[in-house]
């Protein structure tokens, strides 16, 4: 009888150690080779962030984007000056009809350039958000598996639908709500400034406010739900770990005491791997969004600069259109930042909440 008990005890011990040995393997995400490399470096303790190098790289990138976009800004300024000159000459000679015709020509050219910038910004935003959502879809099961290996079964069960739901709902809200609203506001900014009597300024403000409210509502709801699930599961996870430790020490003969004593070390090792996975995920998301954010931010600043410089010399309808278009690009910028911040907050809440207990 004793040899049977010893056999099963040894089998349980071997199974326990083999499962955790497999769990401690560095996870790999298809298409993101740097993810596994980051996990290994972070877990080894050799990971370092060179702030000076990062700052210099960002500064070089910003300068490059400014040089690449300054051409469109210069064209808008030149067209603005030509519009002002032609309008002044027409007024001097009393050619009101010619003045109106020249205004519409220059307005069409300038608004076309502004809309082209907006379209580029929207394209960058949609591609970046798609990449972030795709990465989070692949990161979620890896991070949930790490929670299970840390004996955080309750947290894993709570966060799994939250993270999956965040990716799904964010993609739907952006595709069905934010993108149409922001595009609609950009079109309205052109249509609303064509004529002197086109009174849709209030409607444009409503569309902009609705966009901002949707962004704020999305990030508030999901961070709130994440926080509630995270902090409510800490106590249950702590009870679960204690239960497992007691069961292993009391019910597994021969090696039960050894397994119970080594459980804390196993959970701690799994926790280190979990944190390395989460930090690596944060780095990948930042790497995905940083360049598009710089591009869109530079576009927005250049359009605002063109509107500010040209405002004293051009028709107020053109300057108003440029300011409204810069607001539309700012909304695109906010949409990308919103998605990145939401995913980063979700990961940070998971890492913080599941580190307790």
C-alpha positions in Angstrom: 0.0 0.0 0.0 2.8 2.4 0.9 4.6 2.0 -2.4 1.3 2.8 -4.3 0.9 6.0 -2.3 4.6 6.9 -2.9 4.2 6.2 -6.6 1.2 8.6 -6.9 3.0 11.2 -4.7 6.0 11.1 -7.0 3.7 11.3 -10.1 2.0 14.4 -8.7 5.3 16.1 -7.8 6.6 15.4 -11.3 3.4 16.7 -12.9 3.5 19.8 -10.8 7.1 20.6 -11.6 6.8 19.9 -15.3 3.7 22.1 -15.7 5.4 25.0 -14.1 8.6 24.4 -16.1 6.5 24.7 -19.3 4.8 27.8 -17.9 8.1 29.5 -17.3 9.2 29.2 -20.9 9.5 32.7 -22.5 6.3 33.2 -24.5 6.4 34.0 -28.2 3.9 36.1 -30.2 3.8 35.5 -33.9 4.8 38.6 -35.8 6.5 40.3 -32.8 9.9 38.7 -32.4 11.1 41.5 -30.2 8.4 40.7 -27.7 10.2 37.4 -26.6 13.5 39.2 -26.6 12.2 42.0 -24.4 10.8 39.4 -22.0 14.1 37.6 -21.7 16.0 40.9 -21.1 13.5 42.2 -18.5 13.5 38.9 -16.7 17.3 38.7 -16.5 17.4 42.2 -15.0 19.6 43.6 -17.8 16.9 45.9 -19.2 17.8 49.5 -19.2 16.1 52.6 -20.7 18.5 55.2 -22.0 16.4 58.4 -21.5 18.9 60.6 -23.4 19.0 58.3 -26.4 15.2 58.0 -26.5 14.8 61.8 -26.3 17.4 62.3 -29.1 15.6 59.8 -31.3 12.2 61.4 -30.7 13.7 64.8 -31.4 15.3 63.6 -34.7 12.0 62.0 -35.7 10.0 65.2 -34.9 12.5 67.2 -37.0 12.2 64.8 -39.8 8.4 64.9 -39.8 8.5 68.8 -39.7 10.8 68.9 -42.7 8.6 66.4 -44.6 5.4 68.4 -43.8 6.7 71.9 -44.1 6.2 71.8 -47.8 2.4 71.6 -47.5 2.5 74.4 -44.9 4.5 76.6 -47.2 2.1 76.0 -50.1 -0.9 76.9 -47.9 0.8 80.1 -46.8 1.7 81.0 -50.4 -1.8 80.4 -51.6 -3.1 82.5 -48.6 -0.9 85.4 -49.6 -2.0 85.1 -53.2 -5.6 85.0 -52.2 -5.2 88.1 -50.1 -3.3 90.0 -52.9 -5.9 89.1 -55.6 -8.8 90.0 -53.3 -7.2 93.4 -52.5 -6.7 94.1 -56.2 -10.3 93.1 -57.1 -11.7 95.3 -54.3 -9.6 98.2 -55.5 -10.9 97.9 -59.0 -14.5 97.3 -57.8 -14.6 93.8 -59.3 -16.8 92.0 -56.7 -17.8 89.1 -58.9 -14.1 88.5 -59.9 -13.2 88.7 -56.2 -15.8 86.1 -55.3 -14.6 83.8 -58.1 -10.9 84.1 -57.0 -11.9 83.5 -53.4 -13.6 80.2 -54.3 -10.6 79.1 -56.4 -8.1 79.7 -53.5 -10.6 78.3 -50.9 -10.9 75.1 -53.0 -7.1 74.7 -53.3 -6.4 75.4 -49.6 -9.2 73.2 -48.4 -8.1 70.5 -50.7 -4.6 70.5 -49.2 -6.1 70.6 -45.6 -8.4 67.7 -46.4 -5.4 65.8 -47.9 -3.5 66.2 -44.6 -6.6 65.1 -42.7 -6.9 62.0 -44.9 -3.3 61.1 -44.3 -3.7 61.5 -40.5 -6.8 59.4 -40.5 -5.0 56.7 -42.5 -2.1 56.6 -40.0 -4.6 56.5 -37.2 -6.6 53.6 -38.6 -3.5 51.5 -39.4 -2.0 52.2 -35.9 -5.2 51.3 -34.1 -5.6 48.1 -36.1 -2.0 47.1 -35.2 -2.6 47.8 -31.5 -5.8 45.9 -31.4 -4.2 43.0 -33.3 -1.3 42.9 -30.8 -3.6 43.1 -27.8 -5.7 40.2 -29.2 -2.5 38.1 -29.2 -1.2 39.4 -25.9 -4.4 38.7 -23.9 -4.2 34.9 -23.8 -0.5 35.0 -23.0 -1.1 37.4 -20.1 -4.1 35.4 -18.8 -2.0 32.2 -18.9 0.6 34.0 -16.8 -2.1 34.8 -14.2 -3.0 31.2 -14.0 0.6 30.2 -13.4 0.7 32.7 -10.6 -2.3 31.0 -8.9 -4.4 34.1 -9.8 -7.3 32.0 -11.2 -10.0 34.5 -10.1 -8.1 37.4 -11.6 -7.6 35.5 -14.8 -11.3 34.7 -15.1 -12.2 38.3 -14.3 -9.7 40.0 -16.6 -10.1 37.7 -19.6 -13.5 39.0 -20.7 -12.6 42.6 -19.8 -9.4 42.6 -22.0 -11.1 40.8 -24.9 -14.1 43.1 -24.6 -11.9 46.1 -24.5 -10.3 45.2 -27.8 -13.6 44.4 -29.5 -15.5 47.4 -28.2 -12.7 49.8 -29.0 -12.5 48.6 -32.6 -16.3 48.9 -33.0 -16.6 52.3 -31.3 -13.7 53.7 -33.4 -15.0 52.2 -36.7 -18.7 52.9 -36.3 -18.6 56.1 -34.2 -15.4 58.0 -33.9 -14.1 57.8 -37.5 -17.5 58.8 -39.1 -17.9 61.7 -36.6 -14.4 63.0 -37.0 -14.6 62.7 -40.8 -18.1 64.4 -40.7 -16.7 67.3 -38.7 -13.8 67.8 -41.2 -16.2 67.9 -44.1 -18.5 70.3 -42.2 -15.5 72.6 -41.5 -15.1 73.0 -45.3 -18.8 73.3 -46.1 -19.5 75.6 -43.2 -17.0 78.2 -44.3 -17.7 78.4 -48.1 -20.3 81.1 -47.8 -20.9 84.1 -45.6 -24.4 82.9 -44.6 -23.7 79.2 -44.0 -24.7 79.0 -40.3 -23.6 75.5 -39.2 -21.0 76.6 -36.6 -23.2 75.3 -33.8 -23.7 72.0 -35.5 -19.9 71.6 -35.9 -19.4 72.3 -32.2 -22.0 69.6 -31.3 -20.2 67.0 -33.5 -16.9 67.9 -31.8 -18.3 67.7 -28.4 -20.0 64.4 -29.1 -16.6 63.0 -30.3 -14.9 64.1 -27.1 -17.7 62.7 -24.9 -17.5 59.3 -26.6 -13.7 59.2 -26.1 -14.0 60.1 -22.4 -16.9 57.7 -21.8 -15.0 54.7 -23.3 -11.8 55.2 -21.3 -13.7 55.9 -18.1 -16.0 52.8 -18.4 -13.2 50.4 -19.2 -10.7 51.6 -16.7 -13.4 51.6 -14.0 -14.5 48.1 -14.8 -10.9 46.9 -14.9 -10.2 48.5 -11.5 -13.3 47.0 -9.9 -12.6 43.5 -11.2 -8.9 43.7 -10.3 -9.2 44.9 -6.7 -12.3 42.7 -5.9 -10.4 39.6 -7.0 -7.3 40.1 -4.8 -8.8 38.6 -1.7 -10.2 35.6 -3.5 -6.9 34.9 -5.2 -5.1 35.2 -1.8 -7.6 32.6 -0.3 -7.0 30.4 -3.4 -3.2 30.4 -2.9 -3.5 29.6 0.8 -5.9 26.7 0.0 -3.6 25.3 -2.6 -0.7 25.5 -0.2 -2.6 23.8 2.6 -4.0 21.0 0.3 -0.5 20.3 -1.2 1.1 20.2 2.3 -1.7 18.1 3.9 -3.0 15.8 1.2 0.1 14.9 -0.8 2.1 12.3 1.2 5.9 12.0 1.3 6.7 15.1 -0.8 3.7 17.3 0.3 5.8 19.4 2.7 8.5 20.0 0.0 5.9 21.1 -2.6 4.2 23.3 -0.1 7.4 25.1 0.8 8.4 25.4 -2.8 5.0 26.8 -3.9 5.9 30.3 -2.8 9.1 30.2 -4.9 7.2 28.9 -7.9 4.5 31.6 -7.6 7.2 34.3 -7.2 9.0 33.0 -10.3 5.8 33.0 -12.3 5.0 36.5 -11.1 8.4 37.7 -12.4 7.6 36.2 -15.8 4.1 37.7 -15.7 5.5 41.2 -15.0 8.1 40.8 -17.7 5.4 39.8 -20.2 3.3 42.8 -19.2 6.2 45.3 -19.4 7.2 43.9 -22.8 3.6 44.3 -24.0 3.7 48.0 -22.8 6.9 48.6 -24.8 5.4 47.0 -27.9 2.3 49.2 -27.8 4.4 52.3 -27.2 6.6 51.3 -30.2 3.6 50.8 -32.4 2.0 54.2 -31.7 4.9 56.6 -31.1 5.8 57.3 -34.7 2.2 57.7 -36.0 1.4 59.9 -32.9 4.4 62.1 -33.9 3.3 62.3 -37.5 -0.2 63.3 -36.7 0.9 65.7 -34.0 3.2 67.5 -36.4 0.4 67.7 -39.0 -1.9 69.3 -36.4 0.8 71.8 -35.3 1.7 72.7 -38.9 -2.0 73.3 -39.9 -2.4 75.5 -36.8 0.7 77.4 -37.6 -0.5 78.0 -41.1 -3.9 79.2 -39.8 -2.2 81.5 -37.2 0.3 83.0 -39.7 -2.2 83.5 -42.5 -5.1 84.7 -40.3 -4.2 88.5 -40.4 -4.0 88.6 -44.2 -6.6 86.2 -45.6 -10.4 86.0 -45.6 -11.7 84.9 -42.2 -13.6 82.0 -43.9 -10.3 80.4 -45.0 -8.7 80.9 -41.6 -11.8 79.6 -39.8 -11.7 76.5 -42.1 -8.0 75.9 -41.3 -8.7 76.1 -37.5 -11.6 73.7 -37.8 -9.5 71.3 -39.9 -6.7 71.4 -37.3 -9.4 70.5 -34.6 -10.4 67.5 -36.8 -6.7 66.4 -37.0 -6.5 66.9 -33.2 -9.4 64.6 -32.7 -7.6 61.9 -34.9 -4.6 62.4 -32.7 -6.7 62.0 -29.6 -8.3 58.8 -31.0 -4.9 57.1 -31.4 -3.7 58.3 -27.9 -7.0 57.1 -26.4 -6.6 53.6 -27.8 -3.0 53.4 -26.6 -3.7 54.8 -23.2 -6.6 52.4 -22.6 -4.6 49.4 -23.4 -1.7 50.6 -21.3 -3.9 51.3 -18.4 -5.5 47.9 -18.7 -2.2 46.1 -18.6 -0.9 48.3 -15.7 -4.0 47.6 -13.7 -3.7 43.9 -14.2 0.0 43.9 -13.2 -0.7 46.1 -10.2 -3.8 44.3 -8.9 -2.4 40.8 -9.3 0.9 41.7 -7.6 -1.0 41.8 -4.3 -2.1 38.9 -2.2 
